[in-house]
Amino acid sequence: MSKILIVEDDLFIQDLLYDFIGEAGYEIEVASDGVEALAKFAGGVFDLILLTL
């Protein structure tokens, strides 16, 4: 199963992406900012990172 890290500070968009992508069968982790994203990235392997600016 592919693992995706979603980095999004808007909680509404974060929840929307989590639900939509999760229903497609992907394993998902979310982060709300860059510091949290770097910590999760350092502790795991991801096939895709969705990052907003």
Distance bins in CASP14 RR format, pairs under 12 A and 6 or more apart:
PFRMAT RR
TARGET T0000
AUTHOR 0000-0000-0000
RMODE 2
METHOD distances of the structure
MODEL  1
1 21 0 0 0 0 0 1 0 0 0 0 0
1 22 0 0 0 0 0 1 0 0 0 0 0
1 24 0 0 0 0 0 1 0 0 0 0 0
1 25 1 0 0 1 0 0 0 0 0 0 0
1 26 1 0 0 1 0 0 0 0 0 0 0
1 27 1 0 1 0 0 0 0 0 0 0 0
1 28 0 0 0 0 0 1 0 0 0 0 0
1 46 0 0 0 0 0 1 0 0 0 0 0
1 47 0 0 0 0 1 0 0 0 0 0 0
2 21 0 0 0 0 1 0 0 0 0 0 0
2 22 0 0 0 0 0 1 0 0 0 0 0
2 24 0 0 0 0 1 0 0 0 0 0 0
2 25 0 0 0 0 1 0 0 0 0 0 0
2 26 1 0 1 0 0 0 0 0 0 0 0
2 27 1 0 0 1 0 0 0 0 0 0 0
2 28 0 0 0 0 1 0 0 0 0 0 0
2 29 0 0 0 0 0 1 0 0 0 0 0
2 45 0 0 0 0 0 1 0 0 0 0 0
2 46 0 0 0 0 1 0 0 0 0 0 0
2 47 1 0 1 0 0 0 0 0 0 0 0
2 48 1 0 0 1 0 0 0 0 0 0 0
2 49 0 0 0 0 0 1 0 0 0 0 0
3 21 0 0 0 0 0 1 0 0 0 0 0
3 22 0 0 0 0 0 1 0 0 0 0 0
3 25 0 0 0 0 0 1 0 0 0 0 0
3 26 1 0 0 1 0 0 0 0 0 0 0
3 27 1 0 1 0 0 0 0 0 0 0 0
3 28 1 0 0 1 0 0 0 0 0 0 0
3 29 1 0 0 1 0 0 0 0 0 0 0
3 40 0 0 0 0 0 1 0 0 0 0 0
3 41 0 0 0 0 0 1 0 0 0 0 0
3 43 0 0 0 0 0 1 0 0 0 0 0
3 44 0 0 0 0 1 0 0 0 0 0 0
3 45 1 0 0 1 0 0 0 0 0 0 0
3 46 1 0 1 0 0 0 0 0 0 0 0
3 47 1 0 1 0 0 0 0 0 0 0 0
3 48 1 0 0 1 0 0 0 0 0 0 0
3 49 0 0 0 0 1 0 0 0 0 0 0
3 50 0 0 0 0 0 1 0 0 0 0 0
4 17 0 0 0 0 1 0 0 0 0 0 0
4 18 0 0 0 0 1 0 0 0 0 0 0
4 20 0 0 0 0 0 1 0 0 0 0 0
4 21 1 0 0 1 0 0 0 0 0 0 0
4 22 0 0 0 0 1 0 0 0 0 0 0
4 24 0 0 0 0 1 0 0 0 0 0 0
4 25 0 0 0 0 1 0 0 0 0 0 0
4 26 1 0 1 0 0 0 0 0 0 0 0
4 27 1 0 0 1 0 0 0 0 0 0 0
4 28 1 0 1 0 0 0 0 0 0 0 0
4 29 1 0 0 1 0 0 0 0 0 0 0
4 30 0 0 0 0 1 0 0 0 0 0 0
4 31 0 0 0 0 0 1 0 0 0 0 0
4 40 0 0 0 0 0 1 0 0 0 0 0
4 41 0 0 0 0 0 1 0 0 0 0 0
4 44 0 0 0 0 0 1 0 0 0 0 0
4 45 0 0 0 0 0 1 0 0 0 0 0
4 46 1 0 0 1 0 0 0 0 0 0 0
4 47 1 0 0 1 0 0 0 0 0 0 0
4 48 1 0 1 0 0 0 0 0 0 0 0
4 49 1 0 0 1 0 0 0 0 0 0 0
4 50 1 0 0 1 0 0 0 0 0 0 0
4 51 0 0 0 0 0 1 0 0 0 0 0
5 14 0 0 0 0 0 1 0 0 0 0 0
5 17 0 0 0 0 0 1 0 0 0 0 0
5 18 0 0 0 0 0 1 0 0 0 0 0
5 21 0 0 0 0 0 1 0 0 0 0 0
5 26 0 0 0 0 0 1 0 0 0 0 0
5 27 0 0 0 0 0 1 0 0 0 0 0
5 28 1 0 0 1 0 0 0 0 0 0 0
5 29 1 0 1 0 0 0 0 0 0 0 0
5 30 1 0 0 1 0 0 0 0 0 0 0
5 31 1 0 0 1 0 0 0 0 0 0 0
5 32 0 0 0 0 0 1 0 0 0 0 0
5 34 0 0 0 0 0 1 0 0 0 0 0
5 36 0 0 0 0 1 0 0 0 0 0 0
5 37 1 0 0 1 0 0 0 0 0 0 0
5 38 0 0 0 0 0 1 0 0 0 0 0
5 39 0 0 0 0 0 1 0 0 0 0 0
5 40 1 0 0 1 0 0 0 0 0 0 0
5 41 1 0 0 1 0 0 0 0 0 0 0
5 42 0 0 0 0 0 1 0 0 0 0 0
5 43 0 0 0 0 0 1 0 0 0 0 0
5 44 0 0 0 0 1 0 0 0 0 0 0
5 45 0 0 0 0 1 0 0 0 0 0 0
5 46 1 0 1 0 0 0 0 0 0 0 0
5 47 0 0 0 0 1 0 0 0 0 0 0
5 48 1 0 0 1 0 0 0 0 0 0 0
5 49 1 0 1 0 0 0 0 0 0 0 0
5 50 1 0 0 1 0 0 0 0 0 0 0
5 51 0 0 0 0 1 0 0 0 0 0 0
6 13 0 0 0 0 1 0 0 0 0 0 0
6 14 1 0 0 1 0 0 0 0 0 0 0
6 15 0 0 0 0 1 0 0 0 0 0 0
6 16 0 0 0 0 0 1 0 0 0 0 0
6 17 1 0 1 0 0 0 0 0 0 0 0
6 18 1 0 0 1 0 0 0 0 0 0 0
6 19 0 0 0 0 0 1 0 0 0 0 0
6 20 0 0 0 0 0 1 0 0 0 0 0
6 21 1 0 0 1 0 0 0 0 0 0 0
6 22 0 0 0 0 0 1 0 0 0 0 0
6 26 0 0 0 0 0 1 0 0 0 0 0
6 27 0 0 0 0 0 1 0 0 0 0 0
6 28 1 0 0 1 0 0 0 0 0 0 0
6 29 1 0 0 1 0 0 0 0 0 0 0
6 30 1 0 1 0 0 0 0 0 0 0 0
6 31 1 0 0 1 0 0 0 0 0 0 0
6 32 0 0 0 0 1 0 0 0 0 0 0
6 34 0 0 0 0 0 1 0 0 0 0 0
6 36 0 0 0 0 0 1 0 0 0 0 0
6 37 0 0 0 0 1 0 0 0 0 0 0
6 40 0 0 0 0 0 1 0 0 0 0 0
6 46 0 0 0 0 1 0 0 0 0 0 0
6 48 0 0 0 0 1 0 0 0 0 0 0
6 49 0 0 0 0 1 0 0 0 0 0 0
6 50 1 0 1 0 0 0 0 0 0 0 0
6 51 0 0 0 0 1 0 0 0 0 0 0
6 52 0 0 0 0 1 0 0 0 0 0 0
7 13 0 0 0 0 0 1 0 0 0 0 0
7 14 0 0 0 0 1 0 0 0 0 0 0
7 17 0 0 0 0 0 1 0 0 0 0 0
7 18 0 0 0 0 0 1 0 0 0 0 0
7 28 0 0 0 0 0 1 0 0 0 0 0
7 29 0 0 0 0 1 0 0 0 0 0 0
7 30 1 0 0 1 0 0 0 0 0 0 0
7 31 1 0 1 0 0 0 0 0 0 0 0
7 32 1 0 0 1 0 0 0 0 0 0 0
7 33 1 0 0 1 0 0 0 0 0 0 0
7 34 1 0 0 1 0 0 0 0 0 0 0
7 35 0 0 0 0 0 1 0 0 0 0 0
7 36 1 0 0 1 0 0 0 0 0 0 0
7 37 1 0 1 0 0 0 0 0 0 0 0
7 38 0 0 0 0 1 0 0 0 0 0 0
7 39 0 0 0 0 0 1 0 0 0 0 0
7 40 0 0 0 0 1 0 0 0 0 0 0
7 41 0 0 0 0 1 0 0 0 0 0 0
7 46 0 0 0 0 0 1 0 0 0 0 0
7 48 0 0 0 0 0 1 0 0 0 0 0
7 49 1 0 0 1 0 0 0 0 0 0 0
7 50 1 0 0 1 0 0 0 0 0 0 0
7 51 1 0 1 0 0 0 0 0 0 0 0
7 52 1 0 0 1 0 0 0 0 0 0 0
7 53 0 0 0 0 1 0 0 0 0 0 0
8 14 1 0 1 0 0 0 0 0 0 0 0
8 15 0 0 0 0 1 0 0 0 0 0 0
8 16 0 0 0 0 1 0 0 0 0 0 0
8 17 1 0 0 1 0 0 0 0 0 0 0
8 18 0 0 0 0 1 0 0 0 0 0 0
8 21 0 0 0 0 0 1 0 0 0 0 0
8 28 0 0 0 0 0 1 0 0 0 0 0
8 29 0 0 0 0 0 1 0 0 0 0 0
8 30 1 0 0 1 0 0 0 0 0 0 0
8 31 1 0 0 1 0 0 0 0 0 0 0
8 32 1 0 0 1 0 0 0 0 0 0 0
8 33 0 0 0 0 1 0 0 0 0 0 0
8 34 0 0 0 0 0 1 0 0 0 0 0
8 36 0 0 0 0 0 1 0 0 0 0 0
8 37 0 0 0 0 1 0 0 0 0 0 0
8 49 0 0 0 0 0 1 0 0 0 0 0
8 50 1 0 0 1 0 0 0 0 0 0 0
8 51 0 0 0 0 1 0 0 0 0 0 0
8 52 1 0 1 0 0 0 0 0 0 0 0
8 53 0 0 0 0 0 1 0 0 0 0 0
9 30 0 0 0 0 0 1 0 0 0 0 0
9 31 0 0 0 0 1 0 0 0 0 0 0
9 32 1 0 1 0 0 0 0 0 0 0 0
9 33 1 0 0 1 0 0 0 0 0 0 0
9 34 0 0 0 0 1 0 0 0 0 0 0
9 35 0 0 0 0 0 1 0 0 0 0 0
9 36 0 0 0 0 1 0 0 0 0 0 0
9 37 0 0 0 0 0 1 0 0 0 0 0
9 51 0 0 0 0 0 1 0 0 0 0 0
9 52 1 0 0 1 0 0 0 0 0 0 0
9 53 0 0 0 0 0 1 0 0 0 0 0
10 16 0 0 0 0 1 0 0 0 0 0 0
10 17 0 0 0 0 1 0 0 0 0 0 0
10 30 0 0 0 0 0 1 0 0 0 0 0
10 32 0 0 0 0 1 0 0 0 0 0 0
10 33 0 0 0 0 0 1 0 0 0 0 0
10 52 1 0 0 1 0 0 0 0 0 0 0
10 53 0 0 0 0 0 1 0 0 0 0 0
11 17 0 0 0 0 0 1 0 0 0 0 0
11 18 0 0 0 0 0 1 0 0 0 0 0
11 30 0 0 0 0 1 0 0 0 0 0 0
11 31 0 0 0 0 0 1 0 0 0 0 0
11 32 1 0 0 1 0 0 0 0 0 0 0
11 33 0 0 0 0 0 1 0 0 0 0 0
12 18 0 0 0 0 0 1 0 0 0 0 0
12 19 0 0 0 0 0 1 0 0 0 0 0
13 19 0 0 0 0 0 1 0 0 0 0 0
13 20 0 0 0 0 0 1 0 0 0 0 0
13 21 0 0 0 0 0 1 0 0 0 0 0
13 30 0 0 0 0 0 1 0 0 0 0 0
13 32 0 0 0 0 0 1 0 0 0 0 0
13 50 0 0 0 0 0 1 0 0 0 0 0
13 52 1 0 0 1 0 0 0 0 0 0 0
14 20 0 0 0 0 0 1 0 0 0 0 0
14 21 0 0 0 0 0 1 0 0 0 0 0
14 28 0 0 0 0 0 1 0 0 0 0 0
14 29 0 0 0 0 0 1 0 0 0 0 0
14 30 1 0 1 0 0 0 0 0 0 0 0
14 31 0 0 0 0 1 0 0 0 0 0 0
14 32 1 0 0 1 0 0 0 0 0 0 0
14 33 0 0 0 0 0 1 0 0 0 0 0
14 36 0 0 0 0 0 1 0 0 0 0 0
14 37 0 0 0 0 0 1 0 0 0 0 0
14 50 0 0 0 0 0 1 0 0 0 0 0
14 52 0 0 0 0 1 0 0 0 0 0 0
15 21 0 0 0 0 0 1 0 0 0 0 0
15 22 0 0 0 0 0 1 0 0 0 0 0
15 28 0 0 0 0 0 1 0 0 0 0 0
15 30 0 0 0 0 1 0 0 0 0 0 0
15 32 0 0 0 0 0 1 0 0 0 0 0
16 22 0 0 0 0 0 1 0 0 0 0 0
16 23 0 0 0 0 0 1 0 0 0 0 0
16 30 0 0 0 0 0 1 0 0 0 0 0
16 50 0 0 0 0 0 1 0 0 0 0 0
17 23 0 0 0 0 0 1 0 0 0 0 0
17 24 0 0 0 0 0 1 0 0 0 0 0
17 26 0 0 0 0 0 1 0 0 0 0 0
17 28 0 0 0 0 1 0 0 0 0 0 0
17 29 0 0 0 0 0 1 0 0 0 0 0
17 30 0 0 0 0 1 0 0 0 0 0 0
17 31 0 0 0 0 0 1 0 0 0 0 0
17 48 0 0 0 0 0 1 0 0 0 0 0
17 50 1 0 0 1 0 0 0 0 0 0 0
17 51 0 0 0 0 0 1 0 0 0 0 0
17 52 0 0 0 0 1 0 0 0 0 0 0
18 24 0 0 0 0 0 1 0 0 0 0 0
18 25 0 0 0 0 0 1 0 0 0 0 0
18 26 0 0 0 0 1 0 0 0 0 0 0
18 27 0 0 0 0 0 1 0 0 0 0 0
18 28 1 0 1 0 0 0 0 0 0 0 0
18 29 0 0 0 0 1 0 0 0 0 0 0
18 30 1 0 1 0 0 0 0 0 0 0 0
18 31 0 0 0 0 0 1 0 0 0 0 0
18 32 0 0 0 0 0 1 0 0 0 0 0
18 50 0 0 0 0 0 1 0 0 0 0 0
19 25 0 0 0 0 0 1 0 0 0 0 0
19 26 0 0 0 0 0 1 0 0 0 0 0
19 28 0 0 0 0 1 0 0 0 0 0 0
19 30 0 0 0 0 0 1 0 0 0 0 0
20 26 0 0 0 0 1 0 0 0 0 0 0
20 28 0 0 0 0 1 0 0 0 0 0 0
20 50 0 0 0 0 0 1 0 0 0 0 0
21 27 0 0 0 0 1 0 0 0 0 0 0
21 28 1 0 1 0 0 0 0 0 0 0 0
21 29 0 0 0 0 0 1 0 0 0 0 0
21 30 0 0 0 0 0 1 0 0 0 0 0
21 47 0 0 0 0 0 1 0 0 0 0 0
21 48 0 0 0 0 1 0 0 0 0 0 0
21 50 0 0 0 0 1 0 0 0 0 0 0
22 28 1 0 1 0 0 0 0 0 0 0 0
22 29 0 0 0 0 0 1 0 0 0 0 0
22 30 0 0 0 0 0 1 0 0 0 0 0
24 48 0 0 0 0 0 1 0 0 0 0 0
26 46 0 0 0 0 0 1 0 0 0 0 0
26 47 0 0 0 0 1 0 0 0 0 0 0
26 48 0 0 0 0 1 0 0 0 0 0 0
26 50 0 0 0 0 0 1 0 0 0 0 0
27 44 0 0 0 0 0 1 0 0 0 0 0
27 45 0 0 0 0 0 1 0 0 0 0 0
27 46 0 0 0 0 1 0 0 0 0 0 0
27 47 0 0 0 0 1 0 0 0 0 0 0
27 48 0 0 0 0 0 1 0 0 0 0 0
28 40 0 0 0 0 0 1 0 0 0 0 0
28 46 0 0 0 0 1 0 0 0 0 0 0
28 47 0 0 0 0 0 1 0 0 0 0 0
28 48 0 0 0 0 1 0 0 0 0 0 0
28 49 0 0 0 0 0 1 0 0 0 0 0
28 50 0 0 0 0 1 0 0 0 0 0 0
29 36 0 0 0 0 1 0 0 0 0 0 0
29 37 0 0 0 0 1 0 0 0 0 0 0
29 39 0 0 0 0 0 1 0 0 0 0 0
29 40 1 0 1 0 0 0 0 0 0 0 0
29 41 0 0 0 0 1 0 0 0 0 0 0
29 43 0 0 0 0 0 1 0 0 0 0 0
29 44 0 0 0 0 1 0 0 0 0 0 0
29 45 0 0 0 0 0 1 0 0 0 0 0
29 46 1 0 0 1 0 0 0 0 0 0 0
29 47 0 0 0 0 0 1 0 0 0 0 0
29 48 0 0 0 0 0 1 0 0 0 0 0
29 49 0 0 0 0 1 0 0 0 0 0 0
29 50 0 0 0 0 0 1 0 0 0 0 0
30 36 0 0 0 0 1 0 0 0 0 0 0
30 37 0 0 0 0 1 0 0 0 0 0 0
30 40 0 0 0 0 1 0 0 0 0 0 0
30 46 0 0 0 0 0 1 0 0 0 0 0
30 49 0 0 0 0 0 1 0 0 0 0 0
30 50 0 0 0 0 1 0 0 0 0 0 0
30 51 0 0 0 0 0 1 0 0 0 0 0
30 52 0 0 0 0 0 1 0 0 0 0 0
31 37 1 1 0 0 0 0 0 0 0 0 0
31 38 0 0 0 0 1 0 0 0 0 0 0
31 39 1 0 0 1 0 0 0 0 0 0 0
31 40 1 0 1 0 0 0 0 0 0 0 0
31 41 0 0 0 0 1 0 0 0 0 0 0
31 42 0 0 0 0 0 1 0 0 0 0 0
31 43 0 0 0 0 0 1 0 0 0 0 0
31 46 0 0 0 0 0 1 0 0 0 0 0
31 49 0 0 0 0 1 0 0 0 0 0 0
31 50 0 0 0 0 0 1 0 0 0 0 0
31 51 0 0 0 0 1 0 0 0 0 0 0
31 52 0 0 0 0 0 1 0 0 0 0 0
32 39 0 0 0 0 0 1 0 0 0 0 0
32 40 0 0 0 0 0 1 0 0 0 0 0
32 52 0 0 0 0 0 1 0 0 0 0 0
33 39 0 0 0 0 0 1 0 0 0 0 0
33 40 0 0 0 0 0 1 0 0 0 0 0
33 51 0 0 0 0 0 1 0 0 0 0 0
33 52 0 0 0 0 0 1 0 0 0 0 0
34 40 0 0 0 0 1 0 0 0 0 0 0
34 41 0 0 0 0 1 0 0 0 0 0 0
34 42 0 0 0 0 0 1 0 0 0 0 0
34 49 0 0 0 0 0 1 0 0 0 0 0
34 51 0 0 0 0 1 0 0 0 0 0 0
34 52 0 0 0 0 0 1 0 0 0 0 0
34 53 0 0 0 0 0 1 0 0 0 0 0
35 41 0 0 0 0 0 1 0 0 0 0 0
35 42 0 0 0 0 0 1 0 0 0 0 0
36 42 0 0 0 0 0 1 0 0 0 0 0
36 43 0 0 0 0 0 1 0 0 0 0 0
36 51 0 0 0 0 0 1 0 0 0 0 0
37 43 0 0 0 0 0 1 0 0 0 0 0
37 44 0 0 0 0 0 1 0 0 0 0 0
37 46 0 0 0 0 0 1 0 0 0 0 0
37 49 1 0 0 1 0 0 0 0 0 0 0
37 50 0 0 0 0 0 1 0 0 0 0 0
37 51 1 0 0 1 0 0 0 0 0 0 0
37 52 0 0 0 0 0 1 0 0 0 0 0
38 44 0 0 0 0 0 1 0 0 0 0 0
38 49 0 0 0 0 0 1 0 0 0 0 0
38 51 0 0 0 0 0 1 0 0 0 0 0
40 46 0 0 0 0 1 0 0 0 0 0 0
40 49 0 0 0 0 1 0 0 0 0 0 0
40 51 0 0 0 0 0 1 0 0 0 0 0
41 48 0 0 0 0 0 1 0 0 0 0 0
41 49 1 0 0 1 0 0 0 0 0 0 0
41 51 0 0 0 0 0 1 0 0 0 0 0
END
